[in-house]
């Protein structure tokens, strides 16, 4: 899992390592491209966690992996806020790790947000139809967008 602090520290260490190679080194650009792709994967992982937090609320799942879920431990209002916050953190993870032209970052942001919008719509439809079991597949569906982000990166 990538936390903002861990990502920030890793970013600085990677930049120092890549800078040692010099901008003329062929591997500098290759390494930067790889980590642009990794930022997309990190953003999708965080976004899937946001969807899971919201799904836990909708299905009233109180435990996951033997531990209390966010809403069960801190209350419904905090659970909603935590899910929304994770969605924002996912966007920031993508933007903060952006390498390359702004157009590419914008395209990646569009893909990420379109995927979350589709996941939110799928969640709303499942709730309306009383198919709360379908909410478990929403985070998995978000992982499919990682390939598209990797292609853009």
DOZATOR-66902 format. One record per residue: residue number from 1; residue in one letter; x, y, z of N, C-alpha, C in turn. Coordinates in Angstrom, 1 decimal, m for minus. Example, Ala and Ser with C-alpha at 12.3 -4.5 7.8 and 13.67 -1.06 7.14 Angstrom:
<recs>
+-----+-----+--------+--------+--------+--------+--------+--------+--------+--------+--------+
!   n ! res !    n.x !    n.y !    n.z !   ca.x !   ca.y !   ca.z !    c.x !    c.y !    c.z !
+-----+-----+--------+--------+--------+--------+--------+--------+--------+--------+--------+
!   1 !   A !   13.2 !   m5.7 !    7.8 !   12.3 !   m4.5 !    7.8 !   13.2 !   m3.3 !    7.8 !
!   2 !   S !   12.8 !   m2.2 !    7.1 !   13.7 !   m1.1 !    7.1 !   12.9 !    0.0 !    7.9 !
+-----+-----+--------+--------+--------+--------+--------+--------+--------+--------+--------+
</recs>
This chain:
<recs>
+-----+-----+--------+--------+--------+--------+--------+--------+--------+--------+--------+
!   n ! res !    n.x !    n.y !    n.z !   ca.x !   ca.y !   ca.z !    c.x !    c.y !    c.z !
+-----+-----+--------+--------+--------+--------+--------+--------+--------+--------+--------+
!   1 !   X !    0.9 !   m1.2 !    0.0 !    0.0 !    0.0 !    0.0 !    0.9 !    1.2 !    0.0 !
!   2 !   X !    0.5 !    2.3 !   m0.6 !    1.3 !    3.5 !   m0.7 !    0.6 !    4.6 !    0.1 !
!   3 !   X !    1.2 !    5.1 !    1.1 !    0.7 !    6.2 !    1.9 !    1.4 !    7.5 !    1.3 !
!   4 !   X !    0.7 !    8.6 !    1.5 !    1.4 !    9.9 !    1.1 !    2.8 !   10.1 !    1.6 !
!   5 !   X !    3.0 !    9.7 !    2.8 !    4.4 !    9.9 !    3.4 !    5.4 !    8.9 !    2.7 !
!   6 !   X !    5.0 !    7.7 !    2.6 !    5.8 !    6.7 !    2.0 !    6.1 !    7.0 !    0.5 !
!   7 !   X !    5.0 !    7.5 !   m0.2 !    5.2 !    7.8 !   m1.6 !    6.1 !    9.0 !   m1.7 !
!   8 !   X !    5.9 !   10.0 !   m0.8 !    6.8 !   11.2 !   m0.9 !    8.3 !   10.8 !   m0.7 !
!   9 !   X !    8.5 !   10.0 !    0.3 !    9.9 !    9.6 !    0.6 !   10.5 !    8.8 !   m0.6 !
!  10 !   X !    9.7 !    7.9 !   m1.1 !   10.1 !    7.1 !   m2.2 !   10.3 !    7.9 !   m3.5 !
!  11 !   X !    9.5 !    8.9 !   m3.7 !    9.7 !    9.8 !   m4.8 !   11.0 !   10.5 !   m4.8 !
!  12 !   X !   11.3 !   11.0 !   m3.6 !   12.6 !   11.8 !   m3.4 !   13.8 !   10.8 !   m3.7 !
!  13 !   X !   13.7 !    9.6 !   m3.1 !   14.8 !    8.7 !   m3.3 !   15.0 !    8.3 !   m4.7 !
!  14 !   X !   13.9 !    8.0 !   m5.4 !   13.9 !    7.7 !   m6.8 !   14.5 !    8.8 !   m7.7 !
!  15 !   X !   14.0 !   10.0 !   m7.4 !   14.5 !   11.2 !   m8.2 !   16.0 !   11.3 !   m8.0 !
!  16 !   X !   16.5 !   11.2 !   m6.8 !   18.0 !   11.3 !   m6.5 !   18.7 !   10.2 !   m7.3 !
!  17 !   X !   18.1 !    9.0 !   m7.3 !   18.8 !    7.9 !   m8.1 !   18.8 !    8.1 !   m9.6 !
!  18 !   X !   17.6 !    8.6 !  m10.1 !   17.5 !    8.8 !  m11.5 !   18.4 !   10.0 !  m11.9 !
!  19 !   X !   18.5 !   11.0 !  m11.1 !   19.3 !   12.2 !  m11.3 !   20.8 !   11.8 !  m11.4 !
!  20 !   X !   21.2 !   10.9 !  m10.6 !   22.6 !   10.4 !  m10.7 !   22.9 !    9.9 !  m12.1 !
!  21 !   X !   21.9 !    9.3 !  m12.8 !   22.2 !    8.8 !  m14.1 !   22.4 !    9.9 !  m15.1 !
!  22 !   X !   21.8 !   11.0 !  m14.8 !   21.8 !   12.1 !  m15.8 !   20.7 !   12.1 !  m16.8 !
!  23 !   X !   20.2 !   13.2 !  m17.2 !   19.1 !   13.2 !  m18.2 !   19.4 !   12.6 !  m19.5 !
!  24 !   X !   20.7 !   12.6 !  m19.9 !   21.1 !   12.0 !  m21.2 !   21.1 !   10.5 !  m21.1 !
!  25 !   X !   21.1 !    9.9 !  m20.0 !   21.1 !    8.4 !  m19.9 !   19.8 !    7.9 !  m20.4 !
!  26 !   X !   19.8 !    6.8 !  m21.2 !   18.6 !    6.2 !  m21.8 !   17.7 !    5.7 !  m20.7 !
!  27 !   X !   18.3 !    5.2 !  m19.6 !   17.5 !    4.6 !  m18.6 !   16.7 !    5.6 !  m17.8 !
!  28 !   X !   17.2 !    6.8 !  m17.7 !   16.5 !    7.8 !  m16.9 !   15.0 !    7.9 !  m17.3 !
!  29 !   X !   14.8 !    8.1 !  m18.6 !   13.4 !    8.2 !  m19.1 !   12.6 !    6.9 !  m18.9 !
!  30 !   X !   13.3 !    5.8 !  m19.1 !   12.6 !    4.5 !  m18.9 !   12.1 !    4.3 !  m17.5 !
!  31 !   X !   13.0 !    4.7 !  m16.5 !   12.7 !    4.6 !  m15.1 !   11.5 !    5.5 !  m14.8 !
!  32 !   X !   11.6 !    6.8 !  m15.3 !   10.5 !    7.7 !  m15.0 !    9.2 !    7.2 !  m15.5 !
!  33 !   X !    9.2 !    6.6 !  m16.7 !    8.0 !    6.1 !  m17.3 !    7.4 !    4.9 !  m16.5 !
!  34 !   X !    8.3 !    4.1 !  m16.0 !    7.8 !    3.0 !  m15.2 !    7.1 !    3.5 !  m13.9 !
!  35 !   X !    7.7 !    4.5 !  m13.3 !    7.0 !    4.9 !  m12.0 !    5.8 !    5.8 !  m12.3 !
!  36 !   X !    5.7 !    6.4 !  m13.5 !    4.4 !    7.0 !  m13.8 !    3.3 !    6.0 !  m13.9 !
!  37 !   X !    3.6 !    4.8 !  m14.4 !    2.7 !    3.7 !  m14.5 !    2.4 !    3.2 !  m13.1 !
!  38 !   X !    3.4 !    3.1 !  m12.2 !    3.2 !    2.7 !  m10.8 !    2.3 !    3.6 !  m10.1 !
!  39 !   X !    2.4 !    4.9 !  m10.3 !    1.5 !    5.9 !   m9.7 !    0.0 !    5.6 !  m10.1 !
!  40 !   X !   m0.2 !    5.3 !  m11.3 !   m1.5 !    4.9 !  m11.8 !   m2.1 !    3.7 !  m11.0 !
!  41 !   X !   m1.2 !    2.7 !  m10.8 !   m1.7 !    1.5 !  m10.1 !   m2.0 !    1.9 !   m8.6 !
!  42 !   X !   m1.2 !    2.7 !   m8.1 !   m1.4 !    3.1 !   m6.7 !   m2.7 !    3.9 !   m6.6 !
!  43 !   X !   m3.0 !    4.8 !   m7.5 !   m4.2 !    5.5 !   m7.5 !   m5.4 !    4.6 !   m7.6 !
!  44 !   X !   m5.3 !    3.6 !   m8.4 !   m6.4 !    2.6 !   m8.6 !   m6.6 !    1.8 !   m7.3 !
!  45 !   X !   m5.5 !    1.4 !   m6.7 !   m5.6 !    0.7 !   m5.4 !   m6.3 !    1.5 !   m4.3 !
!  46 !   X !   m6.0 !    2.8 !   m4.3 !   m6.6 !    3.7 !   m3.3 !   m8.1 !    3.9 !   m3.6 !
!  47 !   X !   m8.4 !    4.0 !   m4.9 !   m9.8 !    4.2 !   m5.3 !  m10.6 !    3.0 !   m5.0 !
!  48 !   X !  m10.0 !    1.8 !   m5.2 !  m10.7 !    0.5 !   m4.9 !  m11.0 !    0.5 !   m3.4 !
!  49 !   X !  m10.1 !    1.0 !   m2.6 !  m10.3 !    1.0 !   m1.1 !  m11.5 !    1.9 !   m0.8 !
!  50 !   X !  m11.5 !    3.1 !   m1.5 !  m12.7 !    4.0 !   m1.3 !  m14.0 !    3.3 !   m1.6 !
!  51 !   X !  m14.0 !    2.6 !   m2.7 !  m15.2 !    1.9 !   m3.1 !  m15.6 !    0.8 !   m2.1 !
!  52 !   X !  m14.6 !    0.2 !   m1.5 !  m14.8 !   m0.9 !   m0.5 !  m15.4 !   m0.2 !    0.8 !
!  53 !   X !  m14.9 !    0.9 !    1.2 !  m15.4 !    1.6 !    2.4 !  m16.8 !    1.9 !    2.2 !
!  54 !   X !  m17.2 !    2.5 !    1.0 !  m18.6 !    2.8 !    0.7 !  m19.4 !    1.6 !    0.6 !
!  55 !   X !  m18.9 !    0.5 !    0.0 !  m19.6 !   m0.7 !   m0.1 !  m19.9 !   m1.4 !    1.3 !
!  56 !   X !  m18.9 !   m1.3 !    2.2 !  m19.1 !   m1.8 !    3.5 !  m20.3 !   m1.1 !    4.2 !
!  57 !   X !  m20.4 !    0.2 !    4.0 !  m21.5 !    1.0 !    4.6 !  m22.8 !    0.5 !    4.1 !
!  58 !   X !  m22.9 !    0.4 !    2.7 !  m24.1 !    0.0 !    2.1 !  m24.6 !   m1.4 !    2.5 !
!  59 !   X !  m23.6 !   m2.3 !    2.7 !  m24.0 !   m3.7 !    3.1 !  m24.0 !   m3.9 !    4.6 !
!  60 !   X !  m23.6 !   m2.9 !    5.3 !  m23.5 !   m3.0 !    6.8 !  m22.5 !   m4.0 !    7.2 !
!  61 !   X !  m21.4 !   m4.2 !    6.4 !  m20.4 !   m5.2 !    6.8 !  m19.6 !   m4.5 !    7.9 !
!  62 !   X !  m19.5 !   m5.2 !    9.0 !  m18.9 !   m4.6 !   10.2 !  m17.5 !   m5.1 !   10.4 !
!  63 !   X !  m17.1 !   m6.2 !    9.7 !  m15.7 !   m6.7 !    9.9 !  m15.2 !   m7.1 !    8.5 !
!  64 !   X !  m13.9 !   m6.9 !    8.3 !  m13.2 !   m7.3 !    7.1 !  m11.9 !   m7.8 !    7.6 !
!  65 !   X !  m11.6 !   m9.1 !    7.2 !  m10.3 !   m9.7 !    7.7 !  m10.2 !   m9.8 !    9.2 !
!  66 !   X !  m11.3 !   m9.9 !    9.9 !  m11.2 !  m10.0 !   11.3 !  m11.1 !   m8.7 !   12.1 !
!  67 !   X !  m11.1 !   m7.6 !   11.3 !  m11.0 !   m6.3 !   11.9 !  m12.2 !   m5.5 !   11.6 !
!  68 !   X !  m12.6 !   m4.5 !   12.5 !  m13.8 !   m3.7 !   12.3 !  m13.6 !   m2.8 !   11.0 !
!  69 !   X !  m14.6 !   m2.7 !   10.3 !  m14.5 !   m1.8 !    9.1 !  m14.6 !   m0.3 !    9.6 !
!  70 !   X !  m14.3 !    0.6 !    8.8 !  m14.2 !    2.0 !    9.2 !  m15.4 !    2.5 !    9.8 !
!  71 !   X !  m16.6 !    2.3 !    9.1 !  m17.8 !    2.8 !    9.7 !  m18.2 !    2.1 !   11.0 !
!  72 !   X !  m17.9 !    0.8 !   11.1 !  m18.2 !    0.1 !   12.3 !  m17.4 !    0.6 !   13.5 !
!  73 !   X !  m16.2 !    1.0 !   13.2 !  m15.3 !    1.5 !   14.3 !  m15.6 !    2.9 !   14.7 !
!  74 !   X !  m15.8 !    3.8 !   13.6 !  m15.9 !    5.2 !   13.9 !  m17.2 !    5.8 !   13.6 !
!  75 !   X !  m18.2 !    5.0 !   13.1 !  m19.5 !    5.6 !   12.8 !  m19.7 !    5.8 !   11.3 !
!  76 !   X !  m21.0 !    5.9 !   11.0 !  m21.4 !    6.0 !    9.6 !  m20.9 !    7.3 !    9.0 !
!  77 !   X !  m21.0 !    8.4 !    9.6 !  m20.6 !    9.7 !    9.1 !  m19.1 !    9.7 !    8.8 !
!  78 !   X !  m18.3 !    9.1 !    9.7 !  m16.8 !    9.0 !    9.5 !  m16.5 !    8.0 !    8.3 !
!  79 !   X !  m17.3 !    7.0 !    8.2 !  m17.1 !    6.0 !    7.1 !  m17.3 !    6.7 !    5.8 !
!  80 !   X !  m18.4 !    7.5 !    5.7 !  m18.7 !    8.2 !    4.4 !  m17.5 !    9.1 !    4.1 !
!  81 !   X !  m17.1 !    9.9 !    5.1 !  m16.0 !   10.8 !    4.9 !  m14.7 !   10.1 !    4.6 !
!  82 !   X !  m14.4 !    9.0 !    5.2 !  m13.2 !    8.3 !    4.9 !  m13.2 !    7.8 !    3.4 !
!  83 !   X !  m14.3 !    7.3 !    3.0 !  m14.4 !    6.8 !    1.6 !  m14.2 !    8.0 !    0.6 !
!  84 !   X !  m14.9 !    9.1 !    0.9 !  m14.7 !   10.3 !    0.0 !  m13.2 !   10.8 !    0.0 !
!  85 !   X !  m12.6 !   10.7 !    1.2 !  m11.3 !   11.2 !    1.4 !  m10.3 !   10.3 !    0.6 !
!  86 !   X !  m10.5 !    9.0 !    0.6 !   m9.7 !    8.1 !   m0.1 !   m9.8 !    8.3 !   m1.6 !
!  87 !   X !  m11.0 !    8.7 !   m2.1 !  m11.1 !    9.0 !   m3.5 !  m10.3 !   10.2 !   m3.9 !
!  88 !   X !  m10.3 !   11.2 !   m3.0 !   m9.5 !   12.4 !   m3.3 !   m8.0 !   12.1 !   m3.2 !
!  89 !   X !   m7.6 !   11.3 !   m2.3 !   m6.2 !   10.9 !   m2.2 !   m5.7 !   10.1 !   m3.4 !
!  90 !   X !   m6.6 !    9.3 !   m4.0 !   m6.3 !    8.6 !   m5.2 !   m5.9 !    9.6 !   m6.3 !
!  91 !   X !   m6.7 !   10.6 !   m6.5 !   m6.5 !   11.6 !   m7.5 !   m5.1 !   12.3 !   m7.2 !
!  92 !   X !   m4.9 !   12.6 !   m6.0 !   m3.6 !   13.3 !   m5.7 !   m2.4 !   12.4 !   m5.9 !
!  93 !   X !   m2.6 !   11.1 !   m5.6 !   m1.5 !   10.2 !   m5.9 !   m1.1 !   10.2 !   m7.3 !
!  94 !   X !   m2.1 !   10.2 !   m8.2 !   m1.9 !   10.2 !   m9.6 !   m1.2 !   11.5 !  m10.1 !
!  95 !   X !   m1.7 !   12.7 !   m9.6 !   m1.2 !   14.0 !  m10.0 !    0.2 !   14.2 !   m9.4 !
!  96 !   X !    0.4 !   13.9 !   m8.2 !    1.7 !   14.1 !   m7.5 !    2.8 !   13.3 !   m8.1 !
!  97 !   X !    2.5 !   12.2 !   m8.6 !    3.5 !   11.3 !   m9.2 !    3.6 !   11.5 !  m10.7 !
!  98 !   X !    2.9 !   12.5 !  m11.3 !    2.9 !   12.7 !  m12.7 !    4.3 !   12.9 !  m13.3 !
!  99 !   X !    4.6 !   12.2 !  m14.3 !    5.8 !   12.5 !  m15.1 !    5.4 !   12.6 !  m16.6 !
! 100 !   X !    6.0 !   13.5 !  m17.2 !    5.6 !   13.7 !  m18.6 !    4.7 !   14.9 !  m18.9 !
! 101 !   X !    4.2 !   15.0 !  m20.0 !    3.3 !   16.1 !  m20.4 !    2.0 !   16.2 !  m19.6 !
! 102 !   X !    1.6 !   17.4 !  m19.3 !    0.3 !   17.6 !  m18.6 !   m0.9 !   16.9 !  m19.3 !
! 103 !   X !   m0.8 !   16.9 !  m20.6 !   m2.0 !   16.2 !  m21.4 !   m2.1 !   14.8 !  m21.0 !
! 104 !   X !   m1.0 !   14.1 !  m20.8 !   m1.0 !   12.7 !  m20.4 !   m1.6 !   12.6 !  m19.0 !
! 105 !   X !   m1.2 !   13.4 !  m18.1 !   m1.7 !   13.4 !  m16.7 !   m3.2 !   13.6 !  m16.7 !
! 106 !   X !   m3.7 !   14.6 !  m17.5 !   m5.1 !   14.9 !  m17.6 !   m5.9 !   13.7 !  m18.2 !
! 107 !   X !   m5.3 !   13.0 !  m19.2 !   m5.9 !   11.8 !  m19.8 !   m6.0 !   10.7 !  m18.7 !
! 108 !   X !   m5.0 !   10.6 !  m17.9 !   m5.0 !    9.6 !  m16.8 !   m6.1 !    9.9 !  m15.8 !
! 109 !   X !   m6.2 !   11.2 !  m15.5 !   m7.2 !   11.6 !  m14.5 !   m8.6 !   11.3 !  m15.0 !
! 110 !   X !   m8.8 !   11.6 !  m16.3 !  m10.1 !   11.3 !  m16.9 !  m10.5 !    9.8 !  m16.8 !
! 111 !   X !   m9.5 !    9.0 !  m17.1 !   m9.8 !    7.5 !  m17.0 !  m10.1 !    7.1 !  m15.5 !
! 112 !   X !   m9.3 !    7.7 !  m14.6 !   m9.5 !    7.3 !  m13.2 !  m10.9 !    7.8 !  m12.7 !
! 113 !   X !  m11.2 !    9.0 !  m13.0 !  m12.5 !    9.5 !  m12.6 !  m13.7 !    8.9 !  m13.3 !
! 114 !   X !  m13.6 !    8.6 !  m14.6 !  m14.6 !    7.9 !  m15.3 !  m14.8 !    6.5 !  m14.7 !
! 115 !   X !  m13.8 !    5.8 !  m14.3 !  m13.9 !    4.5 !  m13.7 !  m14.6 !    4.6 !  m12.3 !
! 116 !   X !  m14.3 !    5.6 !  m11.5 !  m14.9 !    5.8 !  m10.2 !  m16.4 !    6.1 !  m10.4 !
! 117 !   X !  m16.7 !    7.0 !  m11.4 !  m18.1 !    7.3 !  m11.7 !  m18.9 !    6.1 !  m12.1 !
! 118 !   X !  m18.3 !    5.3 !  m12.9 !  m19.0 !    4.0 !  m13.3 !  m19.2 !    3.1 !  m12.1 !
! 119 !   X !  m18.1 !    3.0 !  m11.2 !  m18.3 !    2.2 !  m10.1 !  m19.3 !    2.7 !   m9.1 !
! 120 !   X !  m19.4 !    4.0 !   m9.0 !  m20.5 !    4.6 !   m8.1 !  m21.8 !    4.4 !   m8.7 !
! 121 !   X !  m22.0 !    4.4 !  m10.0 !  m23.3 !    4.2 !  m10.7 !  m23.6 !    2.7 !  m10.5 !
! 122 !   X !  m22.7 !    1.8 !  m10.6 !  m22.9 !    0.4 !  m10.4 !  m23.3 !    0.1 !   m9.0 !
! 123 !   X !  m22.7 !    0.8 !   m8.0 !  m23.1 !    0.6 !   m6.6 !  m24.5 !    1.1 !   m6.4 !
! 124 !   X !  m24.9 !    2.3 !   m7.0 !  m26.2 !    2.8 !   m6.8 !  m27.3 !    1.9 !   m7.4 !
! 125 !   X !  m27.0 !    1.3 !   m8.6 !  m27.9 !    0.4 !   m9.2 !  m28.1 !   m0.9 !   m8.4 !
! 126 !   X !  m27.0 !   m1.4 !   m7.8 !  m27.0 !   m2.6 !   m7.0 !  m27.8 !   m2.4 !   m5.8 !
! 127 !   X !  m27.7 !   m1.2 !   m5.1 !  m28.4 !   m0.9 !   m3.9 !  m29.9 !   m0.7 !   m4.2 !
! 128 !   X !  m30.2 !   m0.1 !   m5.3 !  m31.6 !    0.1 !   m5.7 !  m32.3 !   m1.2 !   m6.0 !
! 129 !   X !  m31.6 !   m2.2 !   m6.6 !  m32.1 !   m3.5 !   m6.9 !  m32.1 !   m4.5 !   m5.7 !
! 130 !   X !  m31.5 !   m4.0 !   m4.6 !  m31.4 !   m4.9 !   m3.4 !  m30.4 !   m5.9 !   m3.6 !
! 131 !   X !  m29.4 !   m5.7 !   m4.5 !  m28.4 !   m6.7 !   m4.8 !  m27.1 !   m6.3 !   m4.1 !
! 132 !   X !  m27.1 !   m6.3 !   m2.8 !  m25.9 !   m5.8 !   m2.1 !  m24.7 !   m6.7 !   m2.2 !
! 133 !   X !  m25.0 !   m8.0 !   m2.6 !  m23.8 !   m8.9 !   m2.9 !  m23.0 !   m8.4 !   m4.1 !
! 134 !   X !  m23.6 !   m7.6 !   m5.0 !  m22.9 !   m7.1 !   m6.2 !  m21.9 !   m6.1 !   m5.8 !
! 135 !   X !  m22.0 !   m5.5 !   m4.6 !  m21.1 !   m4.4 !   m4.2 !  m19.6 !   m4.9 !   m4.0 !
! 136 !   X !  m19.5 !   m6.2 !   m3.8 !  m18.2 !   m6.8 !   m3.6 !  m17.4 !   m6.8 !   m4.9 !
! 137 !   X !  m18.0 !   m6.8 !   m6.0 !  m17.3 !   m6.8 !   m7.3 !  m16.9 !   m5.4 !   m7.8 !
! 138 !   X !  m17.4 !   m4.3 !   m7.2 !  m17.1 !   m3.0 !   m7.6 !  m15.6 !   m2.7 !   m7.5 !
! 139 !   X !  m14.9 !   m3.0 !   m6.4 !  m13.5 !   m2.7 !   m6.3 !  m12.7 !   m3.5 !   m7.3 !
! 140 !   X !  m13.1 !   m4.8 !   m7.6 !  m12.4 !   m5.6 !   m8.6 !  m12.6 !   m5.0 !  m10.0 !
! 141 !   X !  m13.7 !   m4.5 !  m10.3 !  m13.9 !   m3.8 !  m11.6 !  m13.0 !   m2.6 !  m11.8 !
! 142 !   X !  m12.7 !   m1.9 !  m10.7 !  m11.8 !   m0.8 !  m10.8 !  m10.4 !   m1.2 !  m11.2 !
! 143 !   X !  m10.0 !   m2.4 !  m10.8 !   m8.7 !   m2.8 !  m11.1 !   m8.5 !   m2.9 !  m12.6 !
! 144 !   X !   m9.5 !   m3.1 !  m13.4 !   m9.4 !   m3.2 !  m14.8 !   m8.9 !   m1.9 !  m15.4 !
! 145 !   X !   m9.1 !   m0.8 !  m14.8 !   m8.7 !    0.5 !  m15.3 !   m7.2 !    0.7 !  m15.2 !
! 146 !   X !   m6.5 !   m0.1 !  m14.3 !   m5.1 !    0.0 !  m14.1 !   m4.4 !   m0.3 !  m15.5 !
! 147 !   X !   m4.9 !   m1.2 !  m16.3 !   m4.2 !   m1.5 !  m17.5 !   m4.3 !   m0.3 !  m18.5 !
! 148 !   X !   m5.5 !    0.4 !  m18.5 !   m5.6 !    1.6 !  m19.3 !   m4.7 !    2.7 !  m18.9 !
! 149 !   X !   m4.6 !    2.9 !  m17.6 !   m3.7 !    3.9 !  m17.0 !   m2.2 !    3.6 !  m17.4 !
! 150 !   X !   m1.9 !    2.3 !  m17.3 !   m0.5 !    1.9 !  m17.7 !   m0.2 !    2.2 !  m19.2 !
! 151 !   X !   m1.2 !    1.9 !  m20.0 !   m1.0 !    2.3 !  m21.4 !   m0.8 !    3.8 !  m21.6 !
! 152 !   X !   m1.6 !    4.6 !  m20.9 !   m1.4 !    6.0 !  m21.0 !   m0.1 !    6.5 !  m20.5 !
! 153 !   X !    0.4 !    5.8 !  m19.4 !    1.7 !    6.3 !  m18.8 !    2.8 !    5.9 !  m19.7 !
+-----+-----+--------+--------+--------+--------+--------+--------+--------+--------+--------+
</recs>
